[in-house]
């Protein structure tokens, strides 16, 4: 979305929500804003000339981080009545901190503000990203159903669940690529085979130990761990049914599937960490991102998302959650 459209969205949200922009900040304007509706404004207030109004508005928008063409586009998009609202209402424009991003959802504005107030050490952008992920809500409380389960970037986690009956197109892995009978989606299988060959050229061996799991299979896996360690502990390392990426058919556990194996200390892991994106894979639960992903570090768990997305995430240090949270929000006024 270009800067003009982003500015227009900021204006729309500001007006819909009654967001105020302080353009003069003087006592006379504050008294006018506080005056009851329908009554005459105090006579000592004198409205600035039209050109002065625009300059004041643009100056105030610049203070809010909207400068140049973006600020001018916002002002130009307003009709006379909305310009008056911008000039008269005198409350702090803090919400613009959250509404300036293309991925801000108007309906989540109060959640952004509340989460940021609880975590003042993070930036406004980080607050928006984390709320978009769902981190201000309890995990598994009411997961959203994934709208397009076949998407290579479909987010499946504690806040987004696949339908119980979802089964992707699958192909069986050749024995050279796995230590057990298993399946993957064709696009992920082809990419994994290329990655195996790439590692082999450097004397390293990669193979699958766990790929596709159905909803029922994941239900059995999760319940086994919950029975052993309790649900609270199991939730840190095992997904509940419907919320497991393995059901997408795009995920593999490579070489091991246990913290006791210390895969992170191997040459294979070092190679994967630097090269998996070249084949379209993400290290899905990296170290240091446990708060974002909801799961402990799993050096063996890799998700196919396509080379373009994998490259972007690798370059910026994003998890799939952080990538998904930065996708453009629906146009304001439509959707939730």
C-alpha positions in Angstrom: 0.0 0.0 0.0 1.5 3.4 -1.0 1.9 6.4 1.3 -1.2 8.2 0.1 -3.5 5.3 0.8 -1.8 4.7 4.2 -2.4 8.4 5.1 -6.0 8.2 4.0 -6.5 5.1 6.2 -5.0 7.0 9.2 -7.4 9.9 8.5 -10.4 7.6 8.2 -9.6 5.8 11.5 -9.0 9.1 13.3 -12.4 10.5 12.2 -14.3 7.3 12.8 -13.0 7.0 16.3 -13.1 10.6 17.1 -9.3 10.8 17.3 -8.1 14.3 18.0 -5.2 16.1 16.4 -3.9 19.1 18.4 -3.3 21.8 15.8 -2.8 24.8 18.0 -2.8 23.6 21.5 -3.6 27.0 22.9 -6.1 27.6 25.7 -8.6 29.2 23.5 -8.9 26.2 21.3 -9.1 23.9 24.3 -12.0 25.9 25.7 -13.8 25.7 22.3 -13.4 21.9 22.2 -14.7 21.6 25.7 -17.8 23.8 25.0 -21.1 21.9 24.9 -22.4 20.9 21.5 -24.9 23.3 20.0 -23.7 26.4 22.0 -21.8 29.2 20.6 -18.0 29.1 21.0 -16.4 31.7 23.2 -16.1 35.0 21.4 -12.4 35.4 22.1 -11.6 32.4 19.8 -10.7 33.5 16.3 -10.4 30.9 13.7 -7.1 31.1 11.8 -7.2 31.9 8.1 -7.6 29.0 5.7 -3.9 28.9 4.7 -2.9 29.1 8.4 -5.3 26.2 9.2 -3.6 24.0 6.7 -0.2 24.8 7.9 -1.1 24.2 11.5 -2.7 20.9 10.5 0.3 19.8 8.5 2.6 20.8 11.3 0.7 18.8 13.8 0.6 15.8 11.5 4.4 16.1 11.1 4.7 15.9 14.9 2.7 12.6 14.7 5.2 11.2 12.2 3.3 12.0 9.0 5.3 14.4 6.9 5.5 15.7 3.3 3.2 14.0 0.8 1.6 11.7 3.3 0.5 14.6 5.5 -0.7 16.7 2.5 -2.6 13.7 1.2 -4.3 13.2 4.5 -5.4 16.9 4.7 -6.5 16.9 1.0 -8.6 13.8 1.6 -10.7 15.5 4.2 -13.9 17.5 3.4 -14.7 20.7 5.1 -16.6 19.2 8.0 -13.8 16.7 8.7 -11.2 19.5 8.5 -13.1 21.4 11.1 -13.1 18.3 13.3 -9.4 18.0 12.9 -8.9 21.7 13.9 -11.3 21.8 16.8 -11.0 18.5 18.7 -8.1 18.7 21.2 -7.2 15.4 22.6 -3.9 13.6 22.5 -3.4 11.9 19.1 -1.6 8.8 20.6 -3.6 6.4 18.5 -1.8 7.5 15.4 1.2 5.7 16.8 -0.7 2.4 16.1 -2.7 3.4 13.0 0.2 4.5 10.9 1.0 1.0 9.8 -0.5 -0.8 6.8 -1.0 -3.8 8.9 -3.0 -2.0 11.7 -6.6 -3.2 12.2 -9.0 -0.5 13.2 -11.0 -3.0 15.3 -7.9 -3.8 17.3 -7.0 -0.3 18.3 -7.9 -0.5 21.9 -6.1 -3.8 22.2 -2.9 -2.2 20.7 -3.1 0.6 23.3 -3.8 -1.7 26.2 -1.0 -4.1 25.3 1.5 -1.3 24.8 0.5 0.2 28.2 1.4 -3.2 29.8 4.6 -3.4 27.8 6.0 0.2 27.6 9.5 -1.1 26.8 8.5 -2.1 23.3 7.7 0.2 20.3 4.3 0.9 18.9 5.1 -1.2 15.9 6.0 -4.2 18.1 2.8 -3.7 20.1 0.7 -3.9 16.8 2.6 -6.9 15.6 2.2 -8.8 18.9 -1.5 -8.0 19.1 -2.0 -9.1 15.5 -0.3 -12.4 16.4 -2.8 -12.7 19.3 -0.3 -12.5 22.2 -2.6 -10.3 24.2 -5.1 -13.2 24.4 -4.8 -16.6 26.2 -3.4 -19.3 23.9 -5.9 -21.8 22.7 -8.8 -19.7 24.2 -10.6 -19.4 20.9 -8.4 -20.1 17.9 -9.4 -18.6 14.6 -10.0 -21.2 11.8 -7.5 -20.9 9.0 -9.3 -19.5 6.0 -6.9 -20.9 3.4 -5.3 -24.1 4.7 -3.6 -24.7 1.3 -1.7 -21.5 1.4 2.1 -21.9 1.8 2.1 -19.2 4.4 -1.0 -20.3 6.3 -0.3 -19.5 10.0 -1.1 -22.5 12.2 -0.3 -22.0 15.9 -2.0 -21.6 19.3 -4.2 -18.9 17.9 -5.0 -20.2 14.4 -6.3 -23.8 13.9 -6.8 -26.0 10.8 -10.2 -27.6 10.3 -10.3 -31.1 11.8 -11.1 -32.6 8.5 -8.4 -30.8 6.5 -6.1 -33.2 4.6 -3.7 -31.7 2.0 -2.6 -33.4 -1.2 0.2 -35.7 -0.1 3.0 -37.8 -1.7 5.0 -40.5 0.0 8.7 -39.8 0.7 11.3 -42.0 -0.9 13.3 -44.1 1.6 16.4 -42.1 0.8 14.8 -39.0 2.4 13.3 -40.5 5.6 13.8 -43.1 8.3 10.2 -44.1 8.3 7.2 -44.2 6.0 5.9 -40.7 5.8 4.3 -38.1 3.5 4.5 -34.4 2.5 2.8 -32.0 0.1 4.6 -32.3 -3.3 6.0 -28.8 -3.3 7.5 -29.3 0.2 8.9 -32.7 -0.8 10.6 -31.4 -3.9 12.2 -28.5 -1.9 13.3 -30.9 0.8 14.9 -33.2 -1.7 16.8 -30.3 -3.2 17.9 -29.3 0.3 19.1 -32.8 1.1 21.2 -32.8 -2.0 22.6 -29.3 -1.2 23.7 -30.5 2.2 25.1 -33.7 0.8 27.4 -31.7 -1.4 29.0 -30.4 1.8 29.3 -33.9 3.3 26.1 -33.5 5.5 23.2 -35.9 5.8 19.6 -34.7 6.3 16.6 -36.9 6.5 13.0 -36.7 7.8 12.0 -38.3 11.1 8.4 -36.9 11.2 6.4 -35.1 8.6 2.6 -35.0 8.0 0.3 -35.8 10.9 -3.4 -35.9 10.7 -5.7 -34.2 13.2 -6.3 -37.6 14.9 -2.6 -38.4 15.0 -1.8 -35.1 16.6 -4.5 -35.6 19.1 -2.9 -38.8 20.2 0.6 -37.2 20.3 -0.6 -34.3 22.4 -2.6 -36.4 24.8 0.4 -38.7 25.4 2.6 -35.7 26.5 -0.2 -34.0 28.4 -0.8 -37.3 30.4 2.9 -37.5 31.1 3.8 -33.9 31.9 0.5 -32.1 32.4 -1.2 -29.9 29.8 0.5 -26.7 30.9 4.0 -28.1 30.3 2.9 -30.0 27.2 1.6 -26.8 25.7 5.2 -25.4 25.6 6.4 -28.1 23.2 3.5 -30.0 21.7 0.6 -28.5 19.7 -3.0 -29.3 20.4 -4.9 -31.0 17.6 -5.7 -28.6 14.8 -3.0 -26.3 15.9 -0.1 -28.4 14.7 1.8 -27.3 11.6 2.4 -31.0 10.8 -1.2 -31.2 9.6 -0.3 -28.7 6.8 1.9 -31.3 5.1 4.6 -28.6 4.8 6.6 -29.5 7.9 9.5 -31.9 8.7 11.4 -32.7 11.9 14.9 -33.2 10.5 17.3 -35.8 11.8 16.0 -35.7 15.4 12.9 -34.7 17.4 14.2 -34.4 20.9 16.0 -31.8 23.0 18.1 -34.5 24.4 19.8 -35.1 21.0 21.2 -31.5 21.1 20.8 -31.1 17.3 21.7 -27.4 17.7 25.3 -28.5 18.3 25.7 -30.3 15.0 27.1 -29.3 11.7 23.8 -30.2 10.1 22.0 -27.6 12.2 24.6 -24.9 11.5 24.2 -25.5 7.8 20.4 -25.5 8.0 20.3 -22.3 10.0 22.2 -20.5 7.3 20.8 -22.2 4.2 17.3 -23.6 4.7 15.8 -20.3 3.4 17.4 -20.9 0.1 15.2 -23.9 -0.4 12.0 -22.1 1.0 12.2 -23.4 4.6 12.0 -21.6 7.9 13.5 -22.7 11.3 10.0 -22.5 12.8 10.7 -22.2 16.5 14.1 -20.4 16.8 15.9 -19.8 20.1 15.0 -16.4 21.6 11.6 -16.3 20.0 9.7 -18.5 22.5 7.5 -15.6 23.6 6.4 -15.0 20.0 5.9 -18.6 18.8 4.6 -20.0 22.0 6.9 -23.0 21.9 10.4 -23.8 23.1 13.4 -23.8 20.8 13.2 -26.7 18.3 16.3 -26.8 16.1 14.9 -29.7 14.1 11.5 -28.3 13.1 11.4 -26.7 9.6 8.4 -25.3 7.7 8.2 -24.8 3.9 6.8 -21.3 3.0 8.4 -20.7 -0.4 11.7 -19.1 -1.2 10.5 -15.5 -1.3 8.9 -15.6 2.1 11.7 -17.6 3.6 14.3 -15.1 2.4 12.4 -12.1 3.8 12.0 -13.8 7.2 15.6 -14.8 7.3 16.9 -11.4 6.3 14.7 -9.6 8.9 14.9 -12.2 11.6 11.1 -12.8 11.6 9.2 -15.9 12.6 6.2 -16.8 10.5 4.0 -15.1 13.2 5.9 -11.9 12.7 5.6 -12.2 8.9 1.8 -12.9 9.0 1.2 -10.1 11.5 2.7 -7.6 9.1 0.4 -8.4 6.2 -1.9 -5.6 5.1 -5.0 -5.3 7.2 -8.5 -5.3 5.6 -9.7 -1.9 4.5 -11.1 0.0 7.5 -14.8 -0.3 7.9 -15.0 -3.8 6.5 -14.2 -7.0 8.2 -12.9 -7.6 11.8 
